[in-house]
Amino acid sequence: MVGLYGHLIAENLIYKIDGNLDFTTWQNYIIKSLYSDIQNFPMFERLKNTLLEQNEDTRNAMYYLRSQVLSNSGPYSFKDKDMKILKFFKFFINEGILRAENERFVISSPIIHSFILQYIMPNVFKNCPLKNPPLHDNGSIDIFRLLKEAINTLDKNYIRSTAFSNNKVAQVTVESQSNVLVPHENLYQQELSIILTNWLEKWNVISQNHGYNLVITAPERPTAVIGIAATKTSKEINEYFDQTLTYAHSLKPEFDVRDIWVIHFTCQDLTNKCPHWPTKEQEAAGLNTIHIWHNLKFTKVKINARWKGINGTQEIIEEDIKLS
């Protein structure tokens, strides 16, 4: 993998740098063309062909990869004695997807994680709305309507079952209890990435795992940055607002970032009617917000949103989402 990075830098970035490759230049390259560039490398061509094989064993392995590995927020401990599961792990290790680390398993690299999420999973799990993506008159994406429809398309049964192994401890009260296990950001990010990649055929949906961001971009079209948070305290979500703004503003002007959003999935008890909104300064910097409340069973979903649209600031409070 080190050799691959070196080749990519030599071929695509060396003329842009003066002895030092800064983080901003690298992250802009990731969004612009990294994953399309690496598809031509033999190791990624082989990996793609292998993971997309249409046989029962491979599909079962991909389901396990989706539900137990990719969406897991940390190292994965193999405790199951099922020989079929052991076979999956050997398959992932042999293909370079997983590596062992202190008797636990982790995704071998962030680039492998994002490549699989962008190019493999959407071709295996083809979940997306049947209608055309919502667009403004100028051809840009209506992000609020896009996210609202994508949320309604989430596989609630899958999230409910997978959350048992891909979770974190909530620092807020959930269903009148403390220290409740709730779904992790990784799970929401993964499923939204699959839906949006399948739905937005003319755009690239880049998954940035380090900050739980999705970047929606296409040539000669405005870019959207979507930060994904999960059941955070008011302090945590405010810090994440700043983090998302900092990331979006770090992208080069050529990306023409016009939409900056944070979508906060939360299971926190609805003790009041006012979710935590960004400050006036954060909103003035371009931040739009959606709070999605759902119960642990994912049978009830409500949306609160505030965003700047064509007609000024718009707001939705406590709107029920009808589950499909």
C-alpha positions in Angstrom: 0.0 0.0 0.0 2.9 2.4 0.7 4.2 1.8 -2.8 0.7 2.5 -4.2 0.6 5.9 -2.3 4.0 6.7 -3.6 3.0 6.0 -7.2 -0.2 8.1 -6.9 1.8 11.0 -5.5 4.4 10.8 -8.2 1.9 10.6 -11.0 -0.7 13.1 -9.8 0.6 15.4 -7.1 4.4 15.8 -7.4 4.0 18.8 -9.8 1.7 20.5 -7.2 4.0 20.3 -4.2 7.3 21.8 -3.3 9.0 19.1 -1.3 6.2 18.7 1.1 2.7 17.2 0.7 0.3 19.0 3.0 -2.9 17.4 4.3 -5.2 19.8 2.4 -3.7 18.9 -1.0 -4.0 15.2 -0.2 -7.6 15.4 1.0 -8.6 17.4 -2.1 -7.0 14.8 -4.3 -8.9 12.1 -2.4 -12.2 13.8 -3.2 -11.3 14.7 -6.8 -9.8 11.6 -8.3 -8.1 9.1 -5.9 -10.7 6.4 -6.1 -11.1 6.6 -9.9 -7.3 6.5 -10.2 -6.8 3.4 -8.1 -9.4 1.4 -10.0 -6.8 0.9 -12.8 -4.3 -0.8 -10.4 -4.3 -4.6 -10.7 -4.8 -5.2 -7.0 -8.0 -3.1 -7.0 -9.3 -4.5 -10.3 -8.8 -8.0 -8.9 -10.4 -7.1 -5.6 -13.4 -5.6 -7.3 -13.9 -8.6 -9.6 -13.6 -11.0 -6.7 -16.0 -9.2 -4.4 -18.6 -8.8 -7.2 -18.7 -12.5 -8.1 -22.3 -13.7 -8.4 -22.2 -16.8 -6.2 -23.8 -17.6 -2.9 -20.6 -17.8 -0.9 -19.4 -14.4 -2.0 -22.8 -12.7 -1.4 -22.9 -14.2 2.1 -19.4 -12.9 2.7 -20.4 -9.5 1.5 -23.4 -9.3 3.8 -21.2 -10.2 6.7 -18.6 -7.6 5.6 -21.4 -5.0 5.5 -23.1 -5.8 8.7 -20.3 -6.9 11.0 -17.0 -5.3 9.7 -17.4 -2.2 7.6 -19.9 -0.5 9.9 -17.9 -1.5 13.0 -16.4 1.5 14.7 -13.3 -0.3 15.9 -11.3 -3.5 15.9 -13.5 -6.6 15.5 -13.1 -9.5 17.8 -13.8 -12.9 16.3 -15.7 -14.9 18.9 -17.9 -17.0 16.7 -16.9 -20.7 16.3 -19.1 -21.1 13.2 -16.8 -22.5 10.5 -18.7 -20.4 7.8 -17.8 -17.2 9.7 -14.2 -18.3 10.1 -14.2 -18.9 6.3 -15.3 -15.3 5.7 -12.5 -14.0 7.9 -9.9 -16.0 6.1 -11.3 -14.8 2.8 -11.1 -11.1 3.9 -7.6 -11.5 5.2 -6.4 -13.3 2.0 -7.9 -10.5 -0.1 -6.2 -7.8 1.9 -9.4 -6.3 3.4 -8.7 -7.2 7.0 -5.5 -7.5 9.0 -4.9 -9.0 12.4 -4.0 -6.7 15.3 -3.5 -8.1 18.8 -5.9 -11.0 18.2 -8.5 -8.6 16.8 -9.2 -7.6 13.2 -9.3 -4.2 11.5 -9.9 -2.9 8.0 -6.4 -2.9 6.4 -6.5 0.8 5.5 -8.9 3.8 5.1 -8.5 3.6 1.3 -9.7 0.0 1.3 -12.6 1.0 3.5 -13.7 3.9 1.3 -13.1 2.0 -2.0 -15.3 -0.9 -0.9 -18.0 1.5 0.3 -18.0 3.5 -2.9 -17.5 0.9 -5.6 -18.4 -2.5 -4.1 -21.3 -2.2 -1.7 -23.6 -0.2 -4.0 -23.2 -2.9 -6.6 -24.2 -5.6 -4.2 -26.9 -3.9 -2.2 -28.9 -1.8 -4.6 -31.1 0.0 -2.2 -32.3 3.5 -3.3 -35.4 5.5 -4.0 -37.2 4.7 -7.3 -37.9 8.4 -8.1 -35.4 10.8 -9.7 -33.1 12.7 -7.3 -34.6 16.1 -6.4 -32.8 19.0 -8.1 -33.1 22.8 -8.1 -33.8 24.6 -11.3 -30.1 25.3 -11.8 -29.3 21.5 -11.8 -27.8 21.4 -8.3 -29.1 18.8 -5.8 -31.9 19.8 -3.3 -30.0 18.4 -0.3 -32.8 18.6 2.2 -35.3 16.7 0.0 -32.5 14.3 -1.0 -31.6 13.4 2.6 -35.3 13.2 3.7 -36.0 10.7 1.0 -32.8 8.8 1.7 -33.7 8.5 5.4 -37.1 7.1 4.4 -35.3 4.5 2.3 -33.1 3.2 5.0 -33.5 -0.4 5.8 -34.9 -0.1 9.3 -34.8 -3.8 10.0 -31.2 -4.0 9.0 -30.2 -1.0 11.2 -32.2 -2.4 14.1 -30.5 -5.8 13.9 -27.0 -4.5 13.0 -27.0 -1.9 15.8 -26.4 -4.7 18.3 -22.8 -5.1 17.1 -22.2 -1.6 15.8 -23.0 0.7 18.7 -21.7 3.1 21.3 -22.8 4.1 24.8 -25.1 7.2 24.7 -24.1 10.0 27.0 -27.7 11.2 27.1 -31.0 9.7 28.4 -32.5 7.1 26.0 -35.9 5.6 26.8 -35.6 6.9 30.4 -32.3 5.1 30.9 -28.6 5.9 31.1 -25.7 4.3 29.4 -27.9 2.8 26.7 -26.2 1.3 23.6 -27.3 3.2 20.4 -26.2 2.9 16.8 -22.8 4.3 15.9 -22.1 7.0 13.3 -20.4 4.3 11.1 -23.7 2.5 10.6 -25.7 5.5 9.4 -22.8 6.7 7.2 -22.4 3.4 5.5 -26.1 3.0 4.7 -26.6 6.6 3.5 -23.5 6.2 1.3 -24.9 3.1 -0.3 -28.3 4.7 -1.0 -26.9 8.0 -2.3 -24.3 6.3 -4.5 -26.9 4.1 -6.1 -29.3 7.1 -6.5 -26.9 9.8 -7.7 -25.6 8.2 -10.8 -24.1 11.4 -12.2 -22.3 12.3 -9.0 -19.6 10.7 -6.9 -20.3 10.1 -3.2 -17.1 10.0 -1.3 -17.1 8.6 2.2 -14.6 10.2 4.6 -14.3 7.9 7.5 -12.1 10.0 9.7 -14.9 12.6 10.3 -18.0 10.7 9.3 -18.4 12.9 6.3 -20.0 12.3 2.9 -18.9 14.5 0.0 -21.2 14.7 -3.0 -19.4 16.0 -6.1 -19.4 16.0 -9.9 -17.6 17.9 -12.6 -18.9 21.4 -13.2 -21.4 21.0 -10.4 -21.5 22.4 -6.8 -20.2 20.2 -4.1 -22.1 19.2 -0.9 -20.5 18.2 2.4 -22.6 16.2 4.8 -21.4 15.5 8.3 -23.1 12.5 10.1 -23.5 12.5 13.9 -25.2 10.0 16.2 -26.8 10.6 19.6 -24.5 13.4 20.8 -24.8 15.7 23.7 -25.4 19.4 23.0 -21.7 20.1 23.6 -20.6 17.3 21.4 -22.9 18.3 18.5 -21.8 21.9 18.7 -18.2 20.8 18.4 -19.1 18.6 15.5 -20.8 21.6 13.8 -17.5 23.4 14.0 -15.6 20.3 12.8 -17.8 20.0 9.7 -17.5 23.6 8.9 -13.7 23.5 9.2 -13.5 20.5 6.9 -15.9 22.0 4.3 -14.0 25.3 4.2 -10.7 23.5 3.9 -11.7 22.2 0.4 -10.3 24.2 -2.5 -12.4 26.7 -4.3 -12.5 24.5 -7.4 -15.0 22.2 -5.5 -17.4 25.1 -5.2 -18.9 23.9 -1.9 -22.4 25.4 -1.6 -24.1 23.0 0.7 -22.8 22.2 4.2 -25.0 20.0 6.3 -24.9 18.1 9.6 -27.5 15.3 9.9 -27.8 14.2 13.6 -29.4 10.8 14.2 -30.4 10.7 17.8 -32.3 8.3 20.2 -32.3 10.9 23.0 -35.6 11.2 24.9 -37.7 14.0 23.5 -37.8 16.0 26.7 -38.4 19.3 24.9 -39.4 20.6 21.5 -36.2 22.5 20.8 -33.2 20.5 19.4 -29.8 22.0 19.6 -29.4 24.3 16.6 -26.1 25.9 15.3 -25.2 29.3 16.6 -25.9 32.3 14.4 -22.2 32.4 13.5 -22.2 28.8 12.5 -25.3 29.3 10.3 -23.8 32.4 8.8 -20.8 30.3 7.9 -23.2 28.1 5.8 -24.2 25.3 8.2 -27.6 23.6 7.7 -28.9 21.1 10.2 -31.2 18.0 10.3 -32.0 16.2 13.5 -33.5 12.8 13.0 -35.0 11.3 16.1 -35.9 7.6 16.2 -36.7 5.1 18.9 -34.4 2.1 19.4 -36.7 -0.2 17.4 -36.7 2.3 14.5 -40.5 2.2 14.4 -41.0 5.9 15.0 -39.0 8.7 13.3 -39.3 12.4 13.6 -37.4 15.2 11.8 -36.4 18.7 12.9 -34.5 20.8 10.3 -33.3 24.3 9.8 -31.6 25.3 6.5 -31.1 28.3 4.3 -33.1 27.8 1.1 -33.8 30.0 -2.0 -36.5 31.8 0.0 -34.4 32.3 3.1 -34.2 30.3 6.3 -36.7 27.4 6.5 -37.5 25.3 9.5 -39.4 22.0 10.2 -40.2 21.0 13.8 -41.4 17.6 15.0 -42.5 16.3 11.6 -43.3 12.6 11.6 -41.6 10.6 8.8 -43.9 7.8 7.4 -41.8 4.7 7.2 -41.8 2.8 3.9 
